[in-house]
């Protein structure tokens, strides 16, 4: 890595190859260097053509990455997920002033579960990037963060996309339950709330290909026990185009997370005119209200479909707020600061 570049510190996750593609398209590669904190592997659409670097041994982290960080103009941390990186920053806190932490939620929610080192890094980091106002307030409240907060929704997975997908007619009410096989989806809670509708003409689709396989099997057993063949688990990874077709077949989506999560799914569903239920005490509830997008409280689930005016308004607001040009402008501010 040459001096004065923007260093991106990443983990292997589904959001990051599309992010690299977006930055390459709109900003080029000349000023960006991408490091993945893992042994060399290609997954989640990351390929050798992305020309990224992999660092994972102690020498990689505490010698090579430290050298890169000292050379970098800026350090963009895509989440705070690796203990070794946290230790490196903790003992080299002069680097924090040029760090830009893209928050993911799981790296700061439930602060009682986070290490003292993580608390100290968040408190002293120079800049932190949040997609909703509520998350920045949360970080200030629980971590006493001193850094500068920047608003940006960061990843192309959150963009509105004008899908030209033909809607296949169906005579059932199709319900999406959660977005992964992670216990934070609170599947059991939602299944219980849906029990009064078990004799209605419904299908419940549960995406379970991503996450804990043991937990996924438990949810499948419970869902099929309660709803028989009306519960349909989705256990195979779908190509992005196939997944969007699936989302377009949904009428109602229910996300019972106790924090902001599944935001890419939610944005896509709202942009497709679908009815979305979330909890009313999480930061994304307030965010959607602030941009005049109508979401619904999971405490009061019904099977009524949205009226045309609400559908139109939601689509227009999502299209306007989560546009490609808006994301480009937000990233440009970060890269130029």
ChimeraX attribute file (.defattr): number of C-alpha atoms within 10 A of each C-alpha:
attribute: neighborCount
match mode: 1-to-1
recipient: residues
	/A:1	16
	/A:2	11
	/A:3	13
	/A:4	15
	/A:5	19
	/A:6	25
	/A:7	24
	/A:8	22
	/A:9	24
	/A:10	20
	/A:11	19
	/A:12	18
	/A:13	12
	/A:14	13
	/A:15	19
	/A:16	20
	/A:17	19
	/A:18	16
	/A:19	15
	/A:20	21
	/A:21	16
	/A:22	17
	/A:23	17
	/A:24	14
	/A:25	10
	/A:26	12
	/A:27	15
	/A:28	12
	/A:29	15
	/A:30	9
	/A:31	15
	/A:32	21
	/A:33	20
	/A:34	19
	/A:35	18
	/A:36	20
	/A:37	22
	/A:38	15
	/A:39	12
	/A:40	13
	/A:41	12
	/A:42	12
	/A:43	10
	/A:44	13
	/A:45	14
	/A:46	20
	/A:47	12
	/A:48	10
	/A:49	6
	/A:50	14
	/A:51	11
	/A:52	15
	/A:53	16
	/A:54	18
	/A:55	17
	/A:56	16
	/A:57	14
	/A:58	11
	/A:59	11
	/A:60	14
	/A:61	18
	/A:62	16
	/A:63	12
	/A:64	14
	/A:65	21
	/A:66	18
	/A:67	13
	/A:68	21
	/A:69	26
	/A:70	16
	/A:71	17
	/A:72	24
	/A:73	17
	/A:74	24
	/A:75	23
	/A:76	23
	/A:77	20
	/A:78	20
	/A:79	19
	/A:80	22
	/A:81	16
	/A:82	14
	/A:83	12
	/A:84	15
	/A:85	17
	/A:86	18
	/A:87	16
	/A:88	16
	/A:89	22
	/A:90	17
	/A:91	10
	/A:92	13
	/A:93	15
	/A:94	14
	/A:95	19
	/A:96	21
	/A:97	15
	/A:98	18
	/A:99	25
	/A:100	25
	/A:101	23
	/A:102	23
	/A:103	23
	/A:104	19
	/A:105	15
	/A:106	15
	/A:107	17
	/A:108	21
	/A:109	18
	/A:110	11
	/A:111	16
	/A:112	10
	/A:113	9
	/A:114	13
	/A:115	11
	/A:116	11
	/A:117	15
	/A:118	20
	/A:119	18
	/A:120	17
	/A:121	19
	/A:122	26
	/A:123	17
	/A:124	19
	/A:125	22
	/A:126	21
	/A:127	21
	/A:128	23
	/A:129	24
	/A:130	21
	/A:131	21
	/A:132	20
	/A:133	16
	/A:134	17
	/A:135	23
	/A:136	20
	/A:137	16
	/A:138	16
	/A:139	22
	/A:140	16
	/A:141	10
	/A:142	16
	/A:143	18
	/A:144	15
	/A:145	23
	/A:146	15
	/A:147	18
	/A:148	13
	/A:149	19
	/A:150	20
	/A:151	17
	/A:152	21
	/A:153	22
	/A:154	21
	/A:155	20
	/A:156	23
	/A:157	19
	/A:158	22
	/A:159	23
	/A:160	24
	/A:161	18
	/A:162	11
	/A:163	13
	/A:164	7
	/A:165	12
	/A:166	9
	/A:167	11
	/A:168	8
	/A:169	7
	/A:170	9
	/A:171	7
	/A:172	14
	/A:173	18
	/A:174	20
	/A:175	24
	/A:176	22
	/A:177	25
	/A:178	25
	/A:179	25
	/A:180	20
	/A:181	25
	/A:182	17
	/A:183	15
	/A:184	14
	/A:185	21
	/A:186	16
	/A:187	25
	/A:188	15
	/A:189	10
	/A:190	18
	/A:191	19
	/A:192	11
	/A:193	15
	/A:194	17
	/A:195	12
	/A:196	10
	/A:197	12
	/A:198	16
	/A:199	9
	/A:200	12
	/A:201	11
	/A:202	17
	/A:203	18
	/A:204	25
	/A:205	21
	/A:206	23
	/A:207	22
	/A:208	24
	/A:209	17
	/A:210	15
	/A:211	14
	/A:212	13
	/A:213	14
	/A:214	9
	/A:215	13
	/A:216	24
	/A:217	15
	/A:218	12
	/A:219	20
	/A:220	18
	/A:221	13
	/A:222	16
	/A:223	23
	/A:224	15
	/A:225	11
	/A:226	16
	/A:227	19
	/A:228	12
	/A:229	12
	/A:230	19
	/A:231	23
	/A:232	19
	/A:233	21
	/A:234	18
	/A:235	17
	/A:236	10
	/A:237	12
	/A:238	13
	/A:239	9
	/A:240	9
	/A:241	11
	/A:242	11
	/A:243	13
	/A:244	18
	/A:245	16
	/A:246	14
	/A:247	21
	/A:248	20
	/A:249	22
	/A:250	23
	/A:251	21
	/A:252	24
	/A:253	24
	/A:254	23
	/A:255	25
	/A:256	24
	/A:257	18
	/A:258	16
	/A:259	20
	/A:260	22
	/A:261	22
	/A:262	15
	/A:263	16
	/A:264	17
	/A:265	18
	/A:266	24
	/A:267	24
	/A:268	25
	/A:269	25
	/A:270	25
	/A:271	25
	/A:272	26
	/A:273	24
	/A:274	25
	/A:275	25
	/A:276	22
	/A:277	23
	/A:278	23
	/A:279	20
	/A:280	16
	/A:281	12
	/A:282	16
	/A:283	21
	/A:284	23
	/A:285	22
	/A:286	17
	/A:287	16
	/A:288	17
	/A:289	11
	/A:290	12
	/A:291	13
	/A:292	13
	/A:293	19
	/A:294	19
	/A:295	22
	/A:296	16
	/A:297	15
	/A:298	17
	/A:299	13
	/A:300	8
	/A:301	14
	/A:302	14
	/A:303	15
	/A:304	10
	/A:305	12
	/A:306	16
	/A:307	10
	/A:308	10
	/A:309	9
	/A:310	16
	/A:311	19
	/A:312	15
	/A:313	17
	/A:314	26
	/A:315	22
	/A:316	16
	/A:317	18
	/A:318	25
	/A:319	20
	/A:320	15
	/A:321	14
	/A:322	20
	/A:323	15
	/A:324	17
	/A:325	12
	/A:326	15
	/A:327	19
	/A:328	17
	/A:329	12
	/A:330	16
	/A:331	18
	/A:332	14
	/A:333	12
	/A:334	16
	/A:335	16
	/A:336	7
	/A:337	6
